[in-house]
Amino acid sequence: LIHTLSLHDALPISIVAVEEIMGSLHGDVQDMDTYALANAIGAATIAQLKLDQTGVSSATGSSMADECQRTKLMGKNGQSANLNILRIAFFLHIYYENQDQGGVKSLLFLREAITIAQIMGLHRESSYVSLSLSEQQIRRRILWLLFVTERYRPVYGSQCYLPNFKQGRGNTLQTSCYFKAQRALPSNGRRR
């Protein structure tokens, strides 16, 4: 609820449906993916608003991030790439970025989210064909958010691995992928 009321501009509210998450949490107590996502959003919200420092909340960002990680291990996470595990990774990236800007944990969770997006084919227009319009929109928002986050975060010379894409006719994505691992060339100019 704090996320919805306070962070519309500060956190990416458009990649989650808060009402659906709350409904799912009330309806199915065994839904570990949604519970982990709620904890990841809570951790990111607390960190972004610096609520740990104000004493306003009894929950801490750290305890919510820990609960998210614990719950991920109990759930079906890892069995298939889906939007919930992608969003969990992204919100944990936000949490850890607020703890240590440009830190290893933050970068690892961002990379995890990007890898899940690539596995799901979010960069390929063909992956959207059979989806409803609302599902297409949320997936495109997630892809754009990952694109902007990776491209414009000040990380020590990190390489970008998301596809280049531009908006095409009819608001479709035109992609040209360039997933390449670049190695630094040694002083003799040869690859290692």
N, CA, C and O of each residue as an XYZ file, in Angstrom:
768
protein
N       0.820     -1.196      0.000
C       0.000      0.000      0.000
C       0.862      1.257      0.000
O       0.575      2.205     -0.731
N       1.925      1.272      0.821
C       2.829      2.424      0.826
C       3.415      2.611     -0.558
O       3.564      3.738     -1.030
N       3.753      1.490     -1.219
C       4.308      1.557     -2.569
C       3.359      2.299     -3.502
O       3.791      3.179     -4.247
N       2.085      1.961     -3.473
C       1.101      2.578     -4.344
C       0.920      4.054     -4.034
O       0.852      4.870     -4.953
N       0.843      4.410     -2.771
C       0.557      5.783     -2.387
C       1.752      6.718     -2.502
O       1.588      7.886     -2.856
N       2.941      6.230     -2.212
C       4.085      7.117     -2.067
C       5.086      7.095     -3.201
O       5.854      8.045     -3.352
N       5.104      6.062     -3.991
C       6.229      5.891     -4.899
C       5.860      5.844     -6.368
O       6.610      5.280     -7.165
N       4.758      6.403     -6.744
C       4.353      6.324     -8.136
C       5.454      6.818     -9.065
O       5.677      6.217    -10.116
N       6.147      7.893     -8.707
C       7.205      8.416     -9.557
C       8.574      7.855     -9.213
O       9.469      7.882    -10.058
N       8.767      7.349     -8.003
C      10.095      6.908     -7.567
C      10.384      5.443     -7.872
O      11.545      5.077     -8.054
N       9.372      4.607     -7.931
C       9.561      3.193     -8.247
C       8.631      2.816     -9.394
O       7.603      3.464     -9.593
N       8.972      1.796    -10.137
C       8.202      1.424    -11.322
C       6.894      0.709    -10.989
O       6.803     -0.514    -11.100
N       5.891      1.471    -10.582
C       4.592      0.911    -10.222
C       3.924      0.254    -11.430
O       3.102     -0.647    -11.265
N       4.264      0.692    -12.631
C       3.582      0.196    -13.824
C       3.952     -1.236    -14.189
O       3.354     -1.797    -15.107
N       4.921     -1.851    -13.502
C       5.264     -3.236    -13.845
C       4.636     -4.241    -12.879
O       4.872     -5.444    -12.994
N       3.845     -3.756    -11.933
C       3.115     -4.646    -11.030
C       1.678     -4.169    -10.899
O       1.391     -2.975    -10.983
N       0.798     -5.109    -10.694
C      -0.598     -4.798    -10.406
C      -0.794     -5.065     -8.914
O      -1.004     -6.205     -8.500
N      -0.725     -4.018     -8.126
C      -0.760     -4.148     -6.666
C      -2.027     -4.860     -6.200
O      -1.981     -5.693     -5.295
N      -3.152     -4.528     -6.819
C      -4.412     -5.159     -6.422
C      -4.372     -6.661     -6.658
O      -4.870     -7.435     -5.840
N      -3.781     -7.076     -7.776
C      -3.674     -8.515     -8.071
C      -2.773     -9.209     -7.064
O      -3.073    -10.317     -6.619
N      -1.673     -8.565     -6.703
C      -0.756     -9.153     -5.719
C      -1.464     -9.318     -4.386
O      -1.394    -10.379     -3.766
N      -2.152     -8.259     -3.941
C      -2.859     -8.330     -2.660
C      -3.949     -9.396     -2.703
O      -4.116    -10.148     -1.742
N      -4.686     -9.470     -3.797
C      -5.729    -10.474     -3.944
C      -5.166    -11.882     -3.932
O      -5.732    -12.787     -3.318
N      -4.049    -12.055     -4.615
C      -3.411    -13.374     -4.651
C      -2.896    -13.786     -3.271
O      -2.995    -14.951     -2.886
N      -2.349    -12.825     -2.536
C      -1.852    -13.123     -1.189
C      -2.987    -13.523     -0.250
O      -2.815    -14.396      0.601
N      -4.135    -12.892     -0.404
C      -5.290    -13.225      0.446
C      -5.953    -14.524      0.014
O      -6.504    -15.250      0.842
N      -5.903    -14.821     -1.293
C      -6.608    -15.989     -1.806
C      -5.838    -17.294     -1.741
O      -6.436    -18.356     -1.569
N      -4.514    -17.233     -1.878
C      -3.709    -18.458     -1.928
C      -2.474    -18.286     -1.058
O      -1.483    -17.695     -1.487
N      -2.533    -18.796      0.150
C      -1.420    -18.642      1.086
C      -0.208    -19.483      0.685
O       0.875    -19.312      1.245
N      -0.381    -20.391     -0.279
C       0.720    -21.225     -0.739
C       1.463    -20.629     -1.946
O       2.421    -21.229     -2.433
N       1.036    -19.469     -2.426
C       1.654    -18.839     -3.594
C       2.946    -18.132     -3.178
O       2.951    -16.936     -2.886
N       4.030    -18.893     -3.158
C       5.319    -18.393     -2.679
C       5.929    -17.349     -3.606
O       6.609    -16.433     -3.146
N       5.687    -17.482     -4.923
C       6.227    -16.493     -5.863
C       5.657    -15.103     -5.587
O       6.395    -14.118     -5.563
N       4.352    -15.027     -5.380
C       3.720    -13.737     -5.115
C       4.145    -13.197     -3.756
O       4.360    -11.994     -3.607
N       4.269    -14.070     -2.769
C       4.729    -13.652     -1.443
C       6.159    -13.107     -1.518
O       6.477    -12.092     -0.896
N       7.018    -13.789     -2.284
C       8.392    -13.313     -2.462
C       8.402    -11.976     -3.186
O       9.171    -11.084     -2.826
N       7.548    -11.822     -4.215
C       7.461    -10.552     -4.932
C       7.005     -9.427     -4.014
O       7.559     -8.329     -4.061
N       6.002     -9.686     -3.178
C       5.524     -8.665     -2.235
C       6.641     -8.243     -1.286
O       6.775     -7.059     -0.978
N       7.434     -9.185     -0.826
C       8.560     -8.852      0.055
C       9.637     -8.073     -0.685
O      10.233     -7.159     -0.116
N       9.898     -8.414     -1.940
C      10.886     -7.670     -2.728
C      10.421     -6.232     -2.947
O      11.216     -5.298     -2.842
N       9.136     -6.054     -3.250
C       8.587     -4.699     -3.427
C       8.668     -3.934     -2.107
O       9.021     -2.755     -2.089
N       8.341     -4.607     -1.006
C       8.427     -3.974      0.312
C       9.844     -3.543      0.640
O      10.057     -2.435      1.134
N      10.818     -4.405      0.371
C      12.221     -4.068      0.648
C      12.653     -2.863     -0.182
O      13.295     -1.948      0.332
N      12.297     -2.864     -1.476
C      12.658     -1.743     -2.349
C      11.985     -0.449     -1.903
O      12.601      0.617     -1.925
N      10.729     -0.544     -1.502
C       9.985      0.636     -1.049
C      10.597      1.217      0.215
O      10.809      2.427      0.304
N      10.879      0.372      1.182
C      11.476      0.829      2.440
C      12.837      1.474      2.180
O      13.166      2.509      2.760
N      13.614      0.855      1.310
C      14.940      1.401      1.002
C      14.828      2.726      0.258
O      15.542      3.677      0.576
N      13.939      2.798     -0.727
C      13.800      4.017     -1.530
C      13.301      5.188     -0.692
O      13.748      6.320     -0.880
N      12.384      4.926      0.223
C      11.838      5.995      1.077
C      12.664      6.219      2.340
O      12.380      7.125      3.123
N      13.681      5.391      2.532
C      14.560      5.476      3.709
C      13.760      5.319      5.006
O      14.031      5.998      5.997
N      12.772      4.417      4.987
C      11.919      4.203      6.160
C      12.661      3.525      7.301
O      12.276      3.675      8.460
N      13.734      2.772      6.988
C      14.537      2.158      8.051
C      15.123      3.218      8.970
O      15.318      2.984     10.163
N      15.401      4.387      8.401
C      16.047      5.453      9.158
C      15.061      6.281      9.979
O      15.462      6.973     10.916
N      13.785      6.214      9.637
C      12.800      7.060     10.308
C      12.147      6.396     11.513
O      11.586      7.082     12.368
N      12.214      5.077     11.590
C      11.549      4.361     12.675
C      10.044      4.286     12.483
O       9.328      3.889     13.402
N       9.541      4.667     11.285
C       8.109      4.656     11.007
C       7.589      3.223     10.868
O       6.468      2.921     11.277
N       8.404      2.354     10.294
C       7.953      0.995     10.003
C       8.616     -0.007     10.941
O       9.797      0.115     11.267
N       7.836     -1.001     11.371
C       8.417     -2.054     12.198
C       9.155     -3.069     11.334
O      10.086     -3.724     11.803
N       8.744     -3.205     10.068
C       9.457     -4.076      9.142
C      10.677     -3.316      8.615
O      10.634     -2.098      8.442
N      11.743     -4.035      8.368
C      12.923     -3.387      7.799
C      13.121     -3.890      6.375
O      12.667     -4.977      6.017
N      13.794     -3.096      5.584
C      14.106     -3.512      4.227
C      14.927     -4.782      4.236
O      14.717     -5.674      3.414
N      15.855     -4.862      5.158
C      16.723     -6.033      5.262
C      15.915     -7.293      5.581
O      16.132     -8.342      4.974
N      14.983     -7.188      6.532
C      14.189     -8.368      6.885
C      13.295     -8.796      5.727
O      13.072     -9.990      5.526
N      12.782     -7.835      4.967
C      11.928     -8.180      3.824
C      12.747     -8.789      2.691
O      12.290     -9.727      2.039
N      13.953     -8.269      2.447
C      14.822     -8.846      1.414
C      15.219    -10.272      1.811
O      15.237    -11.173      0.973
N      15.536    -10.466      3.090
C      15.881    -11.809      3.573
C      14.704    -12.768      3.432
O      14.878    -13.913      3.012
N      13.508    -12.305      3.780
C      12.307    -13.140      3.662
C      12.037    -13.476      2.196
O      11.635    -14.595      1.877
N      12.254    -12.528      1.325
C      12.088    -12.766     -0.104
C      13.030    -13.878     -0.564
O      12.611    -14.808     -1.254
N      14.290    -13.778     -0.181
C      15.279    -14.779     -0.578
C      14.917    -16.167     -0.014
O      15.006    -17.173     -0.717
N      14.513    -16.200      1.250
C      14.135    -17.463      1.888
C      12.938    -18.085      1.166
O      12.914    -19.288      0.908
N      11.954    -17.256      0.845
C      10.739    -17.730      0.202
C      11.004    -18.201     -1.224
O      10.398    -19.168     -1.684
N      11.904    -17.521     -1.920
C      12.256    -17.947     -3.279
C      12.745    -19.389     -3.280
O      12.438    -20.150     -4.198
N      13.492    -19.762     -2.273
C      14.016    -21.119     -2.184
C      12.908    -22.143     -1.947
O      13.022    -23.296     -2.365
N      11.837    -21.719     -1.277
C      10.718    -22.625     -0.979
C       9.747    -22.769     -2.147
O       9.091    -23.800     -2.290
N       9.658    -21.746     -2.973
C       8.677    -21.744     -4.056
C       9.135    -22.513     -5.270
O      10.088    -23.291     -5.222
N       8.432    -22.277     -6.362
C       8.752    -22.958     -7.615
C       9.776    -22.178     -8.421
O      10.063    -22.538     -9.563
N      10.326    -21.130     -7.857
C      11.307    -20.326     -8.577
C      12.423    -21.192     -9.102
O      12.837    -22.159     -8.461
N      12.901    -20.840    -10.262
C      13.991    -21.581    -10.863
C      13.520    -22.675    -11.797
O      14.295    -23.170    -12.615
N      12.251    -23.062    -11.685
C      11.743    -24.106    -12.560
C      11.397    -23.562    -13.937
O      11.497    -24.279    -14.933
N      10.994    -22.309    -13.998
C      10.710    -21.674    -15.285
C      10.849    -20.172    -15.137
O      10.659    -19.608    -14.059
N      11.183    -19.546    -16.242
C      11.294    -18.084    -16.247
C       9.886    -17.503    -16.348
O       9.116    -17.882    -17.230
N       9.554    -16.592    -15.453
C       8.251    -15.943    -15.514
C       8.372    -14.498    -15.025
O       9.411    -14.092    -14.502
N       7.303    -13.736    -15.201
C       7.344    -12.315    -14.847
C       7.570    -12.084    -13.359
O       8.238    -11.121    -12.982
N       7.025    -12.950    -12.506
C       7.219    -12.740    -11.074
C       8.681    -12.864    -10.670
O       9.182    -12.026     -9.920
N       9.372    -13.890    -11.149
C      10.771    -14.014    -10.737
C      11.624    -12.913    -11.361
O      12.615    -12.486    -10.769
N      11.241    -12.449    -12.557
C      11.933    -11.315    -13.161
C      11.754    -10.069    -12.286
O      12.718     -9.364    -11.989
N      10.506     -9.810    -11.881
C      10.236     -8.622    -11.055
C      10.879     -8.739     -9.671
O      11.337     -7.739     -9.119
N      10.917     -9.945     -9.107
C      11.605    -10.135     -7.824
C      13.056     -9.701     -7.962
O      13.565     -8.949     -7.131
N      13.719    -10.173     -9.008
C      15.119     -9.805     -9.230
C      15.264     -8.298     -9.408
O      16.203     -7.700     -8.882
N      14.348     -7.683    -10.143
C      14.447     -6.241    -10.373
C      14.258     -5.447     -9.077
O      15.018     -4.518     -8.804
N      13.258     -5.806     -8.288
C      13.027     -5.061     -7.042
C      14.141     -5.308     -6.018
O      14.470     -4.416     -5.235
N      14.719     -6.506     -6.019
C      15.885     -6.729     -5.153
C      17.070     -5.902     -5.643
O      17.873     -5.436     -4.835
N      17.189     -5.716     -6.952
C      18.213     -4.806     -7.488
C      18.013     -3.400     -6.912
O      18.973     -2.760     -6.483
N      16.777     -2.929     -6.904
C      16.495     -1.586     -6.366
C      16.867     -1.531     -4.886
O      17.495     -0.572     -4.437
N      16.482     -2.556     -4.131
C      16.811     -2.582     -2.709
C      18.332     -2.491     -2.508
O      18.812     -1.640     -1.759
N      19.075     -3.363     -3.174
C      20.527     -3.392     -2.968
C      21.217     -2.167     -3.565
O      22.266     -1.756     -3.069
N      20.660     -1.584     -4.600
C      21.222     -0.344     -5.156
C      21.108      0.788     -4.134
O      21.987      1.646     -4.054
N      20.037      0.791     -3.363
C      19.873      1.793     -2.305
C      20.802      1.545     -1.120
O      21.141      2.472     -0.386
N      21.210      0.292     -0.939
C      22.128     -0.036      0.153
C      23.563      0.322     -0.204
O      24.298      0.873      0.615
N      23.955      0.001     -1.442
C      25.334      0.189     -1.892
C      25.300      0.473     -3.382
O      25.315     -0.449     -4.198
N      25.253      1.749     -3.735
C      25.113      2.138     -5.133
C      26.244      1.554     -5.975
O      27.423      1.745     -5.678
N      25.860      0.840     -7.030
C      26.833      0.216     -7.909
C      27.464     -1.034     -7.335
O      28.433     -1.549     -7.892
N      26.924     -1.536     -6.217
C      27.498     -2.702     -5.551
C      27.253     -4.000     -6.296
O      26.437     -4.064     -7.215
N      27.970     -5.027     -5.887
C      27.916     -6.331     -6.545
C      26.514     -6.937     -6.488
O      26.011     -7.406     -7.509
N      25.874     -6.936     -5.319
C      24.543     -7.555     -5.210
C      23.539     -6.853     -6.123
O      22.730     -7.505     -6.782
N      23.597     -5.539     -6.158
C      22.701     -4.776     -7.022
C      22.890     -5.174     -8.475
O      21.920     -5.436     -9.186
N      24.125     -5.220     -8.908
C      24.427     -5.576    -10.289
C      24.013     -7.009    -10.605
O      23.482     -7.277    -11.683
N      24.254     -7.935     -9.671
C      23.872     -9.332     -9.903
C      22.362     -9.484    -10.069
O      21.913    -10.241    -10.930
N      21.575     -8.782     -9.263
C      20.121     -8.891     -9.398
C      19.628     -8.233    -10.681
O      18.670     -8.713    -11.288
N      20.268     -7.135    -11.108
C      19.895     -6.536    -12.386
C      20.211     -7.505    -13.519
O      19.393     -7.688    -14.420
N      21.373     -8.119    -13.485
C      21.752     -9.096    -14.515
C      20.797    -10.292    -14.513
O      20.447    -10.813    -15.572
N      20.379    -10.724    -13.322
C      19.417    -11.833    -13.239
C      18.116    -11.449    -13.928
O      17.561    -12.242    -14.689
N      17.628    -10.251    -13.671
C      16.384     -9.798    -14.304
C      16.539     -9.737    -15.823
O      15.636    -10.143    -16.554
N      17.665     -9.238    -16.294
C      17.911     -9.152    -17.735
C      17.993    -10.552    -18.350
O      17.448    -10.787    -19.429
N      18.659    -11.462    -17.682
C      18.776    -12.830    -18.188
C      17.407    -13.494    -18.278
O      17.109    -14.171    -19.262
N      16.585    -13.306    -17.271
C      15.226    -13.880    -17.293
C      14.432    -13.282    -18.454
O      13.709    -14.000    -19.144
N      14.563    -11.968    -18.673
C      13.874    -11.314    -19.791
C      14.333    -11.906    -21.122
O      13.518    -12.116    -22.020
N      15.626    -12.174    -21.253
C      16.141    -12.769    -22.484
C      15.629    -14.197    -22.660
O      15.253    -14.585    -23.767
N      15.610    -14.977    -21.586
C      15.097    -16.350    -21.653
C      13.632    -16.346    -22.072
O      13.202    -17.187    -22.861
N      12.875    -15.401    -21.545
C      11.453    -15.290    -21.875
C      11.230    -14.728    -23.277
O      10.117    -14.786    -23.798
N      12.272    -14.191    -23.885
C      12.150    -13.634    -25.236
C      11.463    -12.286    -25.277
O      10.856    -11.940    -26.290
N      11.542    -11.520    -24.209
C      10.869    -10.218    -24.199
C      11.412     -9.270    -25.263
O      10.743     -8.301    -25.622
N      12.597     -9.533    -25.766
C      13.197     -8.702    -26.804
C      12.746     -9.116    -28.211
O      13.074     -8.439    -29.185
N      12.003    -10.210    -28.324
C      11.522    -10.686    -29.624
C      10.029    -10.394    -29.764
O       9.220    -10.818    -28.939
N       9.686     -9.675    -30.805
C       8.293     -9.324    -31.072
C       7.428    -10.568    -31.207
O       6.252    -10.538    -30.841
N       7.976    -11.648    -31.719
C       7.200    -12.882    -31.915
C       6.709    -13.468    -30.598
O       5.749    -14.239    -30.597
N       7.339    -13.126    -29.476
C       6.899    -13.664    -28.184
C       5.616    -12.996    -27.681
O       5.035    -13.448    -26.694
N       5.169    -11.931    -28.345
C       3.987    -11.186    -27.912
C       2.716    -11.576    -28.658
O       1.617    -11.203    -28.248
N       2.855    -12.313    -29.735
C       1.745    -12.579    -30.651
C       0.515    -13.166    -29.969
O      -0.598    -12.696    -30.205
N       0.689    -14.166    -29.143
C      -0.459    -14.872    -28.563
C      -0.941    -14.272    -27.235
O      -1.831    -14.832    -26.595
N      -0.366    -13.150    -26.821
C      -0.699    -12.556    -25.523
C      -1.789    -11.499    -25.645
O      -1.963    -10.881    -26.695
N      -2.516    -11.306    -24.553
C      -3.518    -10.241    -24.526
C      -2.810     -8.891    -24.596
O      -1.612     -8.798    -24.328
N      -3.545     -7.858    -24.955
C      -2.975     -6.516    -25.064
C      -2.392     -6.045    -23.730
O      -1.317     -5.446    -23.703
N      -3.094     -6.311    -22.625
C      -2.590     -5.879    -21.315
C      -1.300     -6.615    -20.946
O      -0.398     -6.016    -20.361
N      -1.202     -7.898    -21.278
C       0.015     -8.668    -21.011
C       1.164     -8.170    -21.886
O       2.304     -8.084    -21.429
N       0.865     -7.843    -23.139
C       1.885     -7.273    -24.018
C       2.422     -5.959    -23.446
O       3.630     -5.722    -23.440
N       1.514     -5.114    -22.968
C       1.918     -3.813    -22.435
C       2.818     -3.952    -21.211
O       3.830     -3.259    -21.108
N       2.466     -4.831    -20.292
C       3.282     -4.969    -19.085
C       4.655     -5.538    -19.428
O       5.659     -5.126    -18.846
N       4.708     -6.478    -20.363
C       6.000     -7.035    -20.771
C       6.862     -5.976    -21.457
O       8.073     -5.925    -21.241
N       6.246     -5.134    -22.278
C       7.006     -4.057    -22.925
C       7.499     -3.040    -21.889
O       8.621     -2.543    -21.989
N       6.659     -2.734    -20.898
C       7.100     -1.815    -19.828
C       8.310     -2.381    -19.092
O       9.263     -1.662    -18.794
N       8.257     -3.672    -18.806
C       9.377     -4.318    -18.118
C      10.628     -4.254    -18.981
O      11.707     -3.927    -18.487
N      10.492     -4.564    -20.275
C      11.646     -4.512    -21.170
C      12.234     -3.108    -21.242
O      13.451     -2.941    -21.160
N      11.384     -2.103    -21.394
C      11.857     -0.718    -21.435
C      12.525     -0.342    -20.113
O      13.560      0.324    -20.108
N      11.948     -0.757    -19.018
C      12.517     -0.436    -17.707
C      13.904     -1.059    -17.555
O      14.830     -0.403    -17.079
N      14.049     -2.301    -17.949
C      15.360     -2.945    -17.886
C      16.354     -2.258    -18.824
O      17.515     -2.052    -18.471
N      15.891     -1.912    -20.002
C      16.728     -1.219    -20.975
C      17.260      0.097    -20.401
O      18.461      0.361    -20.438
N      16.363      0.903    -19.878
C      16.756      2.202    -19.326
C      17.632      2.032    -18.084
O      18.630      2.734    -17.923
N      17.257      1.106    -17.216
C      18.027      0.896    -15.982
C      19.449      0.472    -16.295
O      20.398      1.000    -15.716
N      19.603     -0.473    -17.202
C      20.950     -0.944    -17.508
C      21.761      0.100    -18.250
O      22.940      0.295    -17.955
N      21.152      0.765    -19.196
C      21.891      1.717    -20.023
C      22.322      2.962    -19.243
O      23.369      3.541    -19.532
N      21.533      3.367    -18.274
C      21.777      4.663    -17.654
C      22.174      4.598    -16.191
O      22.053      5.596    -15.481
N      22.641      3.458    -15.725
C      23.108      3.401    -14.344
C      24.619      3.516    -14.337
O      25.294      2.939    -15.190
N      25.151      4.256    -13.382
C      26.599      4.508    -13.359
C      27.374      3.347    -12.743
O      27.754      3.396    -11.574
N      27.604      2.309    -13.532
C      28.373      1.164    -13.054
C      29.716      1.224    -13.747
O      29.813      1.616    -14.910
N      30.711      0.847    -13.053
C      32.087      0.926    -13.506
C      32.299      0.220    -14.835
O      32.732     -0.931    -14.869
N      31.996      0.903    -15.921
C      32.276      0.376    -17.245
C      31.552     -0.907    -17.590
O      32.051     -1.683    -18.405
N      30.379     -1.164    -16.992
C      29.689     -2.418    -17.285
C      29.189     -2.417    -18.723
O      28.846     -1.372    -19.274
N      29.153     -3.594    -19.315
C      28.698     -3.749    -20.685
C      27.186     -3.908    -20.703
O      26.599     -4.457    -19.770
N      26.564     -3.428    -21.759
C      25.129     -3.573    -21.927
C      24.852     -4.831    -22.744
O      25.480     -5.058    -23.778
N      23.919     -5.637    -22.278
C      23.616     -6.884    -22.965
C      22.181     -6.970    -23.445
O      21.792     -7.988    -24.018
N      21.384     -5.940    -23.231
C      20.025     -5.947    -23.757
C      20.062     -5.624    -25.237
O      21.005     -4.985    -25.702
N      19.059     -6.052    -25.986
C      19.042     -5.754    -27.418
C      18.803     -4.277    -27.673
O      18.180     -3.586    -26.867
N      19.305     -3.806    -28.802
C      18.937     -2.474    -29.261
C      17.539     -2.601    -29.833
O      17.248     -3.573    -30.530
N      16.685     -1.663    -29.561
C      15.367     -1.711    -30.156
C      14.833     -0.305    -30.301
O      15.257      0.622    -29.610
N      13.892     -0.172    -31.218
C      13.262      1.122    -31.453
C      11.774      0.888    -31.633
O      11.341     -0.221    -31.945
N      11.009      1.926    -31.436
C       9.568      1.824    -31.593
C       9.248      1.832    -33.082
O       9.640      2.752    -33.800
N       8.540      0.814    -33.542
C       8.184      0.709    -34.952
C       6.764      1.161    -35.196
O       6.125      1.748    -34.323
N       6.278      0.885    -36.387
C       4.903      1.231    -36.719
C       3.931      0.480    -35.835
O       4.176     -0.677    -35.494
N       2.850      1.106    -35.462
C       1.829      0.457    -34.645
C       2.317      0.122    -33.250
O       1.823     -0.819    -32.629
N       3.292      0.887    -32.745
C       3.844      0.702    -31.404
C       4.415     -0.692    -31.173
O       4.377     -1.200    -30.053
N       4.941     -1.308    -32.217
C       5.607     -2.596    -32.034
C       7.094     -2.359    -31.866
O       7.620     -1.335    -32.302
N       7.756     -3.285    -31.249
C       9.195     -3.170    -31.037
C       9.934     -3.753    -32.222
O       9.647     -4.869    -32.656
N      10.873     -3.007    -32.739
C      11.774     -3.507    -33.769
C      13.094     -3.774    -33.071
O      13.699     -2.852    -32.524
N      13.550     -5.008    -33.079
C      14.753     -5.328    -32.326
C      15.888     -5.752    -33.239
O      15.682     -6.341    -34.300
N      17.070     -5.437    -32.797
C      18.273     -6.002    -33.413
C      19.179     -6.359    -32.248
O      19.762     -5.487    -31.604
N      19.286     -7.631    -31.995
C      19.985     -8.086    -30.802
C      21.490     -8.067    -31.001
O      21.996     -8.284    -32.101
N      22.169     -7.808    -29.939
C      23.619     -7.892    -29.976
C      24.141     -8.401    -28.650
O      24.900     -7.717    -27.964
N      23.730     -9.604    -28.296
C      24.188    -10.208    -27.057
C      25.614    -10.678    -27.273
O      25.833    -11.742    -27.853
N      26.562     -9.922    -26.827
C      27.946    -10.339    -27.009
C      28.730    -10.063    -25.742
O      28.585     -9.019    -25.106
N      29.547    -11.008    -25.402
C      30.441    -10.833    -24.267
C      31.728    -10.244    -24.818
O      32.367    -10.834    -25.690
N      32.102     -9.098    -24.316
C      33.305     -8.454    -24.803
C      34.426     -8.677    -23.818
O      34.257     -8.523    -22.608
N      35.577     -9.044    -24.357
C      36.757     -9.211    -23.524
C      37.686     -8.041    -23.774
O      37.749     -7.499    -24.878
N      38.389     -7.669    -22.756
C      39.393     -6.634    -22.919
C      40.567     -7.209    -23.690
O      40.980     -8.343    -23.448
N      41.096     -6.441    -24.603
C      42.251     -6.888    -25.356
C      43.507     -6.591    -24.551
O      43.646     -5.496    -24.006
N      44.430     -7.557    -24.468
C      45.694     -7.277    -23.781
C      46.524     -6.289    -24.611
O      46.177     -5.972    -25.749
N      47.573     -5.834    -24.049
C      48.375     -4.794    -24.690
C      48.927     -5.222    -26.042
O      49.235     -4.351    -26.856
N      49.072     -6.532    -26.333
C      49.570     -6.973    -27.630
C      48.482     -7.013    -28.697
O      48.771     -7.320    -29.854
N      47.228     -6.705    -28.329
C      46.130     -6.604    -29.274
C      45.449     -7.917    -29.602
O      44.520     -7.917    -30.411
N      45.853     -9.031    -29.024
C      45.235    -10.333    -29.282
C      44.222    -10.675    -28.193
O      44.362    -10.283    -27.034
N      43.216    -11.409    -28.601
C      42.243    -11.889    -27.620
C      42.867    -12.972    -26.780
O      43.688    -13.757    -27.254
N      42.461    -13.004    -25.509
C      42.960    -14.057    -24.606
C      42.299    -15.368    -24.873
O      42.600    -16.358    -24.207
